[in-house]
Amino acid sequence: MIIAIDGPSGAGKSSVSVEVARKLGFSCLDTGAMYRCIAWQAIQDGVAFDDAEALEKISLEKEIAFTHEEGNPKPVGVSMGGVDVTSAIRTREIDRAVSPVSAVPGVRAALVAQQQRIGNAGNYVVEGRDIGTVVFPDAAVKVFLTASNEARARRRVLQNEERGVGSTDFEEVLADIIRRDELDSSRAASPLKPADDAIHIDSSDMTMQEVIDEICALAQKAMG
Ligand code: DC
């Protein structure tokens, strides 16, 4: 069974996904991390972010692997072609590179196929931008999670402080979020948009626990 959680960056998808998965006994799949891996590899290889052919080749040939730990729904690490990139994919450089890379149709096709393989093998909470529209259009529950730009920037700053990677300057993070949303929403291939049957949740004035409870209630209802 798949619970799809789509929405812009900083809406709280990651924190919510892991707690929903924990409560339901599901695993988490962070599809954004996969696009980040391709951007990281492109930088290592000196591949330009508009070189669609080379980016597609990376997506088809390099293996993205998540490391799981018993009892933890969220992978504890991610590797790209055997190299641990858990922290390396969270830098500001990757934040900036990932939007153009994720707009390449060949990259999306390769990663969507991998995401479907992973998700179809179990019960997953899958977070991303096109999960309810493209990757799992038959997901049992589809949520489109949003929040105001300011709320999202505030949360991203806190997350970066906790992780010890990425910018912790509010204005800088806010500008990055707005720029990235625009790119993600205006691209031709699978733009960020809610599925027709997605349930919209605006988390600006909600606690994370309220969002988690609402999604779990939707999941319980779907499970009968
Ligand atoms: O969720 P995130 O910020 O880690 O995502 C990184 C980038 O990847 C984001 O700019 C949009 C893109 N992305 C995508 O295009 N499709 C997805 N399913 C997930 C992420």
Residues whose N, C-alpha, C, O or C-beta is under 5 A from the ligand:
A	BS01	DC	S9 T31 G32 A33 Y35 V98 S99 S102 E127 G128 R129 D130 D184
